Amino acid sequence: MELPMLKIAVVGHTNTGKTSLVRTLTHDRSFGEVRDRGGTTRQITSVMLEVNGQALIELNDTPGLENAPELIEWLDELPGERHDGPERIERLLRDGQARRRFDQECRVLELMGQVDVGLYVIDAREPVLEKYLDELAVLGRCARPLVMVLNFTAAADSREDQWREALARLGLHSVLAFDAVVRDPATELRLFEKLKGLLDAFAPTLNAWMSEREREDHRRQGAALAAIADLLIDVAACRRHYALKNDRERQARLEDIRREVRRREQVCVDVLLDLYRFGREDYRDEDLPLTDGRWPDDLFDPQTLAHFGIHAGKFAGAGAGAGLVFDISTAGLSLGTGTLVGTLAGAGAGLAGTAGKRLAEQVRGTGRLGVDDPALRLLAWRQLCLLAELVRRGHASMDPIRTTVEETWKRKRLPAPLRKARHHPEWSTLNRESAADPGREAAIRALVRSLGHEEET
């Protein structure tokens, strides 16, 4: 069914954030030009919001109104019916001399006669001045509904309450706080709900757009979490071998891991930025602080035991009784080989096999390096922070994103899929032995669910 297209004019004084609002509503940071000075937008610029190839909403960014006090006096001096606003606006637009005098205002008013509704953007940090009230008086003569959009309400010097009171005195009650620098899906929804309340004929159009935006957000978040999970599985399963007695080789392998993880993380960051329509200039991060890079193979971890088909409770008791301790800090075992082998003999061939491999590596004088748990937790948290910032970041924001580390991720145990990935080097594209494996895809899906729960909490 062909839905009617809703035409919207975004209007207001110079430098109130009109272009910023359009960028945020379209999720397009490339739209128009945003600068911290007045008069940046000199022409009317339009963009379409589409669903399945059908244009549902036309957003029109307009030049700032700058000379409303003189214009309202000019309109009031016209002879004839003073309350017939549209007729007076038409006379203004037909007057060549007046059009040259009030050039920007005439372009905005001409557009207002062609659209279905106007969004009047107010910088809530500004005091309520007569010139803004004059602008509203001029726009009111176009006989089009107006929604008042209070921008920058999150600022410390916001005068939101004063503006709401002043607008109410003018009989303007359709008011919405909408910080264009911060994208809030709930606020965006309220804006379109307000438009529905004003424009019954366009309710199906607005419903279709809101449903599409909700589906788009869901798809985008799913793709983002999958990209993060893919990165974390790659890094968790990454490993490098080195000669135990060759510290230079060990440092070289560790630097190789740092370089590969940094490159792999940038791939994920690029995917997230692209999904949310931002660029590299929007993100500033630091190198991942790997510590000594020792492989944290905890033999008593349930995922380690499950990997070899051994019941966790049964073996944990046997290991504890024999006094077996795995020393992560030294990547070795605290007991002698004889004690270790005797303990493993009753624990099952699977675990004995993997411990045997570790022992064989040490006998051959080789060790393994990987990304340790603290660094992996930090990597996960950094990506989740970036995702959270992108979700709520308005496309007019100019400051780069910097992620911070939250204490819970420092303390939390790694999700089970990442602990499982430790035993599957073939799952990591950072390893030479990487190969396609259905288990990897299953681990990614499980990790996506785990990360999604972290996002909710």
Sequence and secondary structure as in RCSB ss.txt:
>XXXX:A:sequence
MELPMLKIAVVGHTNTGKTSLVRTLTHDRSFGEVRDRGGTTRQITSVMLEVNGQALIELNDTPGLENAPELIEWL
DELPGERHDGPERIERLLRDGQARRRFDQECRVLELMGQVDVGLYVIDAREPVLEKYLDELAVLGRCARPLVMVL
NFTAAADSREDQWREALARLGLHSVLAFDAVVRDPATELRLFEKLKGLLDAFAPTLNAWMSEREREDHRRQGAAL
AAIADLLIDVAACRRHYALKNDRERQARLEDIRREVRRREQVCVDVLLDLYRFGREDYRDEDLPLTDGRWPDDLF
DPQTLAHFGIHAGKFAGAGAGAGLVFDISTAGLSLGTGTLVGTLAGAGAGLAGTAGKRLAEQVRGTGRLGVDDPA
LRLLAWRQLCLLAELVRRGHASMDPIRTTVEETWKRKRLPAPLRKARHHPEWSTLNRESAADPGREAAIRALVRS
LGHEEET
>XXXX:A:secstr
     EEEEEEEBTTSSHHHHHHHHHT TTSS   SSTT   S EEEEEEETTEEEEEEEE   B  HHHHHHHH
HTSSS TT HHHHHHHHHH HHHHHHTHHHHHHHHHHTTSSEEEEEEETTS   HHHHHHHHHHHTT   EEEEE
E TTSTT  HHHHHHHHHHTT   EEE  TTB  HHHHHHHHHHHHHH GGGHHHHHHHHHHHHHHHHHHHHHHH
HHHHHHHHHHHT  EEEETT HHHHHHHHHHHHHHHHHHHHHHHHHHHHHTT  GGGB        S B    TT
SHHHHHHTT  HHHHHHHHHHHT  EETTTTEESS HHHHHHHHHTT HHHHHHHHHHHHHHHTTEEEE   HHH
HHHHHHHHHHHHHHHHHB TT  S B     HHHHHS   HHHHHHTT GGG TTSTT    HHHHHHHHHHHHH
HHHHHH 
